[in-house]
Amino acid sequence: MAAAWLPWNATTSTRCSTRRTGTSPRRHGSSKSIVVRSTTRSAPSVWSGSALVERLVLVAVGDLELQWLELLHESLPDLIGRRCRIDPHALEPGFAANGPRRQYNANLLVEALVERVVDPGERVLGVTRLDLYLSVFTFVFGAAHLEGSGAVVSMHRLDPSKYGLEPDPALLPERLIKEAMHECGHLYGAVHCRTPECVMGFSAVVEEIDIKSSMPCPECARGIGIPPGTIGDQGA
């Protein structure tokens, strides 16, 4: 399903595998990421010759080791063609906690992250180890305002140990980069792609993340607005 009802009357560009209506029992499963149509569009990319002044800001949500922000700070500029910086001030997530569910409301976190934007050319990506949900989904890997200013990605269900598997020092970073790139793609205007290997492809389960590339296909790259020749040239 290409769209699902959300309680704040926003549209999504993802299929709903855990939709709840009326008193129907909640199904177990997840949508890869929720894409909420932004009501306040971000400013377009600003270019000065070959210098890109648009910037992605990385923010820890809750307790998070610095190494994960540094990983994305190093990796994402080559993938999205935008500069990145790390916000030294973490977002405290207590306001978004749902005690009975032992999860955190992804939409509330995204709204708080949007408030961190101080420049029209900035977008904010929150990174967390917390388990995220939305009211109509049992859990989500991430959430983003489509063509908006804020997104969040969760490592909680990307970790092999979550599924009783042995820790994999390579798999978790790889999944995080892909999911972060996916949410950034939504921020910059890309919707879900039908190409399975494209990073913007929909993933219903974590295993489907593993078959994807960390790069967008050419069509999605154009949708994200990655100018030819800029990938790999944007430093920190």
Number of C-alpha atoms within 10 A of each C-alpha: 9 10 13 18 14 16 9 8 10 15 17 22 20 22 20 22 18 17 21 16 10 5 6 8 10 13 12 11 16 21 23 25 28 29 25 24 19 17 11 10 13 20 15 13 15 13 10 7 6 10 12 16 13 19 21 24 19 26 23 24 23 16 14 16 11 11 9 18 20 13 14 20 20 16 19 25 23 18 23 25 24 25 21 24 19 19 15 10 10 17 19 13 19 12 11 16 19 13 9 6 12 11 17 21 21 29 24 14 24 22 16 19 23 19 11 17 16 9 11 14 17 25 27 28 28 28 26 25 18 22 21 30 25 18 13 17 21 20 23 23 28 28 31 31 30 28 26 24 30 32 32 30 30 24 22 17 19 22 22 16 13 11 9 8 9 10 12 11 10 8 13 18 17 16 21 23 20 24 26 25 25 28 28 31 26 29 30 23 16 23 23 21 16 10 14 16 19 24 27 29 23 24 23 19 15 16 11 14 24 15 13 20 17 24 19 27 18 11 12 22 21 14 16 21 18 18 12 9 9 17 15 14 15 17 15 15
